[in-house]
Amino acid sequence: MIKKLFFIINLLVLPAVAHLQTTEGIDTKQLPSVNLKDMGGKAVNTSSLGFTGPVIISFWATWCAPCKKELNAINDIYETWQEKTGVNLVAVSIDDEKTKSQVPVYVNGKAWDFLVLMDPNGDFKRAMGVNNVPHTFLVDQSGNIVYSHNNYAPGDEEKLYAEILKLTNK
């Protein structure tokens, strides 16, 4: 019985999960236009972020331990990534009305040096097809979503960096 279960998992579940983790080889999708606010309350439209290079969009929440691990790992090497590739990071908090006040406390405490946007109603989350966090996307200079990764394990940031390097031909 156990062997049959493992066979079914290997045959059906793992390929489906692998398919969800990357958008490579799939028709690219354009970044949707949604109005969000930064931590200071300034309106920002997601389709016109104003960056000249590639953009990482990472959906996260203050209550999500893997989200914070991923963004803290990227934060540690973000300056180097920017210097070498021109990439920018946008962390999109999906904290709701109850927990969104914790976002600036956490972000400022960690001294994150990237744009943090608030999506308390989940409008951008739904437009991007995000079901759970962390969920990270890589967007090219034309606004096309070229890579997607769901969840986080240590070392995933290196896979993301490899995708950035491919995109920037570095």
Summary of the structure (lengths in Angstrom):
residues: 170
radius of gyration: 16.6
end to end distance: 49.1
largest distance: 57.0
contacts: 481
relative contact order: 0.20
helix: 40%
strand: 22%
